[in-house]
Amino acid sequence: MAEIDRMLEANERWAESFPGSKPVRPGRKVAVVACMDSRIPLFGVLGLEIGDAHVIRNAGGVITEDVIRSLTISQHALGTREIVLVHHTECGLQSTDDISFADAVEAATGRRPPWAARAFTDVDQDVRESMRLIRESPYLLSREVRGTVFDVTTGRLREVQEA
C-alpha cells in the first residue's frame, strides 16, 4: 500500500472526531513560521488547537519573499499580530552550504536553482537573522516576533534573545 493510501485511510478515522469548521481568523492572532522538519509536531509543541494560528513551514523556517507574502496576508486580511519562529537543532540545512547544495542540484538535474538554500551553521544566529528580516519588512502591520529553537532530542523550546 502506498503511503498516501495509508494517509487517506487515517484521515477517514480522524475525520470522525473532527470538531468542524472554525473561523477563518486565527483565534490566538498568531502566525508561526517553522522548519518543515518532520520531527517538530508544532501543534503539540506550542499548545495549539485547530483554528488557533496560521502555520507557515519551509526548509529551515527561512524568511523568504513568499513567507513575507503569507505573513502580510495573515496580518492585513486575517488579523494576526504576533509571529513566533520555530527553528531546531540538527537541521538539515546545517549539513551543507549554499554553493555545494546548488552544485549538487545542478549535477543531478542539469539546472542550477535560481534561489539559495539559505544554509547556516549557527542556529541561534539564523533565528536572529529571521527576526531581523521580519522587523525590516515594510509590509507588516506588526513586527512583534519572537524566535525559538526546538530541541529534537528533548522536545523543549528555547527562546533566542536578540544580540
C-alpha positions as CSV (number, residue, x, y, z in Angstrom):
1,M,0.0,0.0,0.0
2,A,1.3,3.5,-0.9
3,E,1.9,5.9,1.9
4,I,-0.7,8.3,0.5
5,D,-3.3,5.5,0.7
6,R,-2.4,5.0,4.4
7,M,-2.8,8.7,4.9
8,L,-6.2,8.7,3.2
9,E,-7.4,5.8,5.4
10,A,-6.1,7.6,8.5
11,N,-8.0,10.7,7.5
12,E,-11.2,8.7,7.4
13,R,-10.7,7.7,11.1
14,W,-9.5,11.2,12.1
15,A,-12.5,12.9,10.5
16,E,-14.9,11.0,12.7
17,S,-13.7,13.2,15.7
18,F,-13.1,16.4,13.7
19,P,-14.6,19.4,15.5
20,G,-15.9,21.1,12.4
21,S,-15.1,24.4,10.8
22,K,-13.6,27.2,12.8
23,P,-13.5,31.0,12.0
24,V,-11.0,31.8,9.2
25,R,-9.2,34.3,11.5
26,P,-6.8,32.5,13.8
27,G,-8.3,32.6,17.3
28,R,-5.0,33.4,19.0
29,K,-4.0,36.0,16.4
30,V,-0.6,34.4,15.9
31,A,1.4,33.2,12.9
32,V,4.1,30.5,13.3
33,V,7.0,30.3,10.9
34,A,8.8,27.0,11.3
35,C,11.0,24.5,9.6
36,M,9.3,21.7,7.7
37,D,11.3,19.1,9.7
38,S,9.0,16.1,10.4
39,R,10.3,15.8,14.0
40,I,8.6,19.1,15.0
41,P,5.0,18.4,16.0
42,L,4.1,22.1,16.1
43,F,0.6,21.9,17.4
44,G,1.6,19.9,20.5
45,V,4.9,21.8,21.0
46,L,3.1,25.1,21.0
47,G,-0.1,24.0,22.7
48,L,-2.2,24.9,19.6
49,E,-5.6,23.6,18.6
50,I,-7.3,23.8,15.1
51,G,-8.1,27.4,14.3
52,D,-5.6,28.9,16.8
53,A,-2.8,30.0,14.4
54,H,-1.5,30.3,10.9
55,V,1.4,27.9,10.3
56,I,3.9,28.6,7.6
57,R,6.6,25.9,7.0
58,N,9.5,25.6,4.7
59,A,13.1,24.2,4.8
60,G,14.8,25.9,7.6
61,G,11.9,28.1,8.5
62,V,13.6,30.7,6.3
63,I,12.1,34.1,5.9
64,T,11.7,34.3,2.1
65,E,9.7,36.7,-0.1
66,D,6.8,34.1,0.0
67,V,6.9,33.9,3.8
68,I,6.6,37.7,4.0
69,R,3.8,37.4,1.5
70,S,1.9,34.9,3.7
71,L,2.6,36.9,6.9
72,T,1.3,40.1,5.2
73,I,-1.9,38.3,4.2
74,S,-2.2,36.8,7.6
75,Q,-1.9,40.3,9.3
76,H,-3.8,42.5,6.8
77,A,-6.6,40.2,5.9
78,L,-6.9,37.8,8.8
79,G,-5.9,39.7,11.9
80,T,-2.8,38.1,13.3
81,R,-0.4,40.3,15.2
82,E,2.3,38.1,16.7
83,I,4.8,35.9,15.0
84,V,6.8,33.0,16.5
85,L,9.7,31.4,14.8
86,V,10.5,27.7,15.4
87,H,13.9,26.6,14.2
88,H,15.5,23.4,15.6
89,T,18.6,21.5,16.5
90,E,20.2,19.1,14.0
91,C,18.7,20.9,11.0
92,G,19.5,19.5,7.6
93,L,20.5,23.0,6.4
94,Q,23.4,22.9,8.8
95,S,24.9,19.9,6.9
96,T,25.5,21.8,3.6
97,D,26.3,25.2,2.2
98,D,24.5,27.2,-0.5
99,I,27.1,26.6,-3.2
100,S,27.6,22.9,-2.5
101,F,23.8,22.4,-2.5
102,A,23.3,24.3,-5.8
103,D,26.2,22.3,-7.3
104,A,24.6,19.0,-6.3
105,V,21.2,20.0,-7.7
106,E,22.8,21.1,-10.9
107,A,24.8,17.9,-11.2
108,A,21.6,15.8,-10.6
109,T,19.2,17.8,-12.8
110,G,21.3,19.9,-15.2
111,R,19.7,23.0,-13.8
112,R,21.1,25.3,-11.1
113,P,18.4,26.6,-8.8
114,P,17.7,30.4,-9.0
115,W,17.3,30.5,-5.2
116,A,19.7,29.9,-2.4
117,A,19.1,27.1,0.0
118,R,20.0,29.5,2.9
119,A,22.1,27.0,4.7
120,F,23.6,28.1,8.1
121,T,26.0,26.8,10.8
122,D,24.7,28.7,13.9
123,V,21.0,28.1,14.6
124,D,20.7,31.0,17.1
125,Q,22.2,33.4,14.6
126,D,19.9,32.1,11.9
127,V,16.9,32.8,14.2
128,R,18.2,36.3,14.9
129,E,18.6,36.9,11.1
130,S,15.0,35.7,10.6
131,M,13.7,38.1,13.3
132,R,15.7,41.0,11.7
133,L,14.1,40.3,8.3
134,I,10.6,40.3,9.7
135,R,11.3,43.6,11.6
136,E,12.6,45.2,8.5
137,S,9.7,44.2,6.3
138,P,7.7,47.3,5.2
139,Y,4.6,45.3,4.6
140,L,3.7,44.0,8.0
141,L,1.3,45.8,10.4
142,S,3.0,44.2,13.5
143,R,6.7,43.2,13.8
144,E,6.1,41.5,17.2
145,V,8.3,38.5,16.6
146,R,10.0,36.1,18.9
147,G,12.3,33.3,17.9
148,T,12.8,29.8,19.4
149,V,14.9,26.7,18.8
150,F,13.2,23.3,19.3
151,D,15.5,20.6,20.6
152,V,14.7,17.5,18.6
153,T,16.2,15.3,21.4
154,T,14.3,16.7,24.4
155,G,11.2,18.3,22.8
156,R,11.8,21.6,24.6
157,L,11.7,25.1,23.1
158,R,14.4,27.6,23.9
159,E,13.8,31.3,23.2
160,V,16.6,33.1,21.4
161,Q,17.4,36.6,22.6
162,E,18.4,39.2,20.2
163,A,22.1,40.2,20.3
